[in-house]
Amino acid sequence: MPSADRRRTAIYSRDLGLDLAPGRERELFRWLLACLLFGKPIQQAVARRAWGELLAARLDTPAAILDAGWDRLVEVLDRGHYVRFDFSTASKLLEVSRALIERYGTVSNLLRQSASRADLGRRLQRFKGVGPTTARIFLRDVARAWRPRAAAGSRAARRGRGSAQASAR
């Protein structure tokens, strides 16, 4: 069972002012970015400060992160006092941004291509440095704004069957 301190400091997208509605690509990537920071064993206040520094530096898209490069990311993370994991996190942000672009193009496409919550979790964990904690944090909030491909397909199929049955009568 999580400690009272862990429960109290759990971060949610709404705490960061994010709207994860479908089609809000920048917001979806910002949430992924936040999850990459908050998924580390680091104080929540430090992760939040580092996240704010990345936004202030306009490093909130995969392309911006790749353009910034490792040295700039380390500098920005250090400004946010994310010093314990600055080197590894800068590398992870670059790897995840590169892989996201190469494999899916966008977070929205990653969501669209995922057939279920479990499938999305597996896809997230294929990114270098993304483990179960980061995936769980991301899934917890994005699930409210995302319908898995399989669920959307089964709803459409049920609607189609209903129409066919009605027209057969």
C-alpha positions as CSV (number, residue, x, y, z in Angstrom):
1,M,0.0,0.0,0.0
2,P,1.4,3.4,-0.9
3,S,2.4,5.7,1.9
4,A,0.2,8.6,2.8
5,D,2.9,10.9,1.5
6,R,2.9,9.2,-1.9
7,R,-0.9,9.4,-2.1
8,R,-0.9,13.0,-1.2
9,T,1.7,14.0,-3.8
10,A,0.4,11.9,-6.7
11,I,0.3,14.1,-9.8
12,Y,-2.6,14.4,-12.2
13,S,-2.8,16.1,-15.5
14,R,-5.4,18.6,-14.1
15,D,-2.8,19.6,-11.4
16,L,-0.6,20.8,-14.3
17,G,-3.5,22.6,-16.1
18,L,-3.6,20.1,-18.9
19,D,-6.6,19.3,-21.0
20,L,-6.1,15.8,-22.4
21,A,-9.1,15.9,-24.8
22,P,-8.6,14.0,-28.1
23,G,-6.8,16.0,-30.7
24,R,-4.9,18.2,-28.2
25,E,-1.5,17.0,-29.3
26,R,0.6,19.5,-27.4
27,E,-1.3,18.7,-24.2
28,L,-0.9,15.0,-24.7
29,F,2.8,15.3,-25.2
30,R,3.1,17.6,-22.2
31,W,1.4,14.9,-20.1
32,L,3.9,12.3,-21.5
33,L,6.7,14.6,-20.7
34,A,5.4,15.1,-17.2
35,C,5.1,11.4,-16.7
36,L,8.7,10.9,-17.7
37,L,9.8,13.3,-15.0
38,F,7.3,12.2,-12.3
39,G,8.0,8.5,-13.0
40,K,11.5,8.8,-11.4
41,P,12.1,8.3,-7.7
42,I,12.4,12.0,-7.1
43,Q,10.5,14.6,-5.0
44,Q,7.3,15.7,-6.7
45,A,8.1,19.3,-6.1
46,V,11.5,18.9,-8.0
47,A,9.8,17.0,-10.9
48,R,7.1,19.7,-11.1
49,R,9.8,22.5,-11.1
50,A,11.8,20.7,-13.8
51,W,8.6,20.3,-15.9
52,G,7.9,24.0,-15.5
53,E,11.4,24.8,-16.7
54,L,11.0,22.7,-19.8
55,L,7.7,24.5,-20.6
56,A,9.3,27.9,-20.0
57,A,12.1,27.0,-22.3
58,R,9.4,25.9,-24.9
59,L,10.7,22.3,-24.8
60,D,7.3,20.8,-25.0
61,T,7.2,19.0,-28.3
62,P,9.3,16.1,-29.6
63,A,10.8,18.3,-32.3
64,A,11.8,21.0,-29.8
65,I,13.4,18.5,-27.5
66,L,15.4,17.0,-30.4
67,D,16.4,20.5,-31.6
68,A,17.6,21.5,-28.1
69,G,19.9,18.5,-27.7
70,W,21.4,16.9,-24.7
71,D,23.5,19.8,-23.3
72,R,20.5,22.2,-23.4
73,L,18.2,19.7,-21.8
74,V,20.7,19.1,-18.9
75,E,20.9,22.8,-18.4
76,V,17.1,23.2,-18.2
77,L,16.7,20.2,-15.9
78,D,19.4,21.6,-13.6
79,R,17.6,24.9,-13.4
80,G,14.6,22.9,-12.2
81,H,16.9,21.2,-9.6
82,Y,16.4,17.9,-11.3
83,V,20.1,17.3,-10.8
84,R,20.1,13.7,-9.5
85,F,18.8,12.4,-12.8
86,D,19.7,15.2,-15.2
87,F,22.0,13.3,-17.5
88,S,19.9,10.1,-17.7
89,T,16.7,12.1,-18.1
90,A,18.1,14.3,-20.9
91,S,19.1,11.1,-22.7
92,K,15.7,9.6,-22.1
93,L,13.8,12.6,-23.3
94,L,15.8,12.6,-26.5
95,E,15.3,8.8,-27.0
96,V,11.6,8.9,-26.3
97,S,11.1,12.0,-28.6
98,R,13.0,10.4,-31.4
99,A,11.3,7.0,-31.1
100,L,7.8,8.7,-30.8
101,I,8.4,10.5,-34.1
102,E,9.8,7.5,-35.8
103,R,7.2,5.0,-34.7
104,Y,4.1,7.0,-34.4
105,G,4.6,10.6,-35.4
106,T,2.5,11.9,-32.5
107,V,1.1,10.9,-29.2
108,S,-2.4,11.0,-30.8
109,N,-1.2,8.4,-33.4
110,L,0.2,6.2,-30.6
111,L,-3.2,6.3,-28.9
112,R,-5.1,5.6,-32.2
113,Q,-2.9,2.6,-32.9
114,S,-3.3,1.1,-29.4
115,A,-6.1,-1.5,-29.3
116,S,-6.4,-1.6,-25.5
117,R,-5.1,-0.1,-22.3
118,A,-2.7,-3.1,-22.0
119,D,-1.6,-2.6,-25.6
120,L,-0.9,1.1,-24.9
121,G,1.0,0.2,-21.7
122,R,3.2,-2.2,-23.7
123,R,3.8,0.4,-26.4
124,L,4.8,3.0,-23.8
125,Q,7.2,0.6,-22.1
126,R,9.0,-0.1,-25.5
127,F,10.3,3.4,-25.2
128,K,13.8,3.4,-23.7
129,G,13.6,4.2,-20.0
130,V,9.8,4.0,-19.7
131,G,8.8,1.5,-17.0
132,P,5.6,0.4,-15.4
133,T,5.4,3.4,-13.1
134,T,5.6,6.0,-15.9
135,A,3.2,4.0,-18.1
136,R,0.7,3.7,-15.1
137,I,0.8,7.5,-14.5
138,F,0.3,8.2,-18.2
139,L,-2.5,5.7,-18.6
140,R,-4.4,6.8,-15.4
141,D,-5.2,10.2,-16.9
142,V,-5.1,9.7,-20.6
143,A,-7.8,6.9,-20.3
144,R,-10.4,9.6,-19.6
145,A,-9.9,11.1,-23.1
146,W,-9.1,8.1,-25.1
147,R,-11.1,5.2,-26.5
148,P,-9.1,2.2,-27.4
149,R,-9.3,1.2,-31.1
150,A,-10.9,-2.2,-30.2
151,A,-13.5,-0.5,-28.0
152,A,-14.4,2.0,-30.7
153,G,-14.6,-0.8,-33.3
154,S,-16.9,-3.0,-31.2
155,R,-19.2,0.0,-30.5
156,A,-19.4,0.6,-34.3
157,A,-20.0,-3.0,-35.0
158,R,-22.9,-3.1,-32.4
159,R,-24.4,0.0,-34.0
160,G,-24.1,-1.7,-37.4
161,R,-25.8,-4.9,-36.2
162,G,-28.6,-2.9,-34.7
163,S,-29.2,-1.1,-38.0
164,A,-29.1,-4.3,-39.9
165,Q,-31.6,-5.9,-37.5
166,A,-33.9,-3.0,-37.7
167,S,-33.9,-2.9,-41.5
168,A,-34.5,-6.7,-41.6
169,R,-37.8,-6.3,-39.7
